[in-house]
């Protein structure tokens, strides 16, 4: 017989609530020590998870992982758009902002939700598969920012290659090793631009997930520059690259 929790159907008791402001503050202010195993980048099922309070999921981790993903894309010859979505965990939206800054600085075409809303993990996979259907070049991939079933104080960052599912271990190991190398080197070699610039970049595309996942992708269209108005431009058109900055801790 299934045992029902006495907390089921009731408002959460204050003792089990998380300090959201504290989590986000720690995300930006705490810097991981790469010599401590628990504070290094460690990929589980295609992604890295941890709490900012433990210096296991902080801005430095996301900067390093995202730059490593950009290098992995080049290494694997992936040059199509990258779909990115995030869930309702408190650390997911800050991680999204950090990732977008790095992706834009690296000239990656990024697909983001037009309403700045939450995105279920399968939606990103579906979008990647749908976009890649019938293509052999210019393939898309994705990032899902979620710790899945982990507690509210956790953050998670997953990479989906062009097949739309969890990345294979040889890919996650490649990303993990390079991300930890960036952490050990004070983030030298990590490129980023300010969020306002990244979110309005001509390489950032605001999309409707419902519309996007229903299309056949014979010729997909969207509006590049997430705050720009006007007629959509084909994603196969030319766009100017974002300027590049760098992040390093001396």
Secondary structure, DSSP 8 states (H G I E B T S, - for coil): -----TTTTS---GGG---HHHHHHHHHH----TTSGGGS--BSSSEEEEEGGGTSS-HHHHHHHHHHHHHHHHHHT--S-EEEEE-SSHHHHHHHHHHHHHHHHTT--EEEETT-----HHHHHHHHHHHHTT-SSS--EEEEE--TTS-TTEEEEEEE-TTSSB--HHHHHHHHHHHHHHHHTTTTTB----HHHHHT-TTEEEE-HHHHTT---SS-EEEESTT--SS-EETTS---------B---
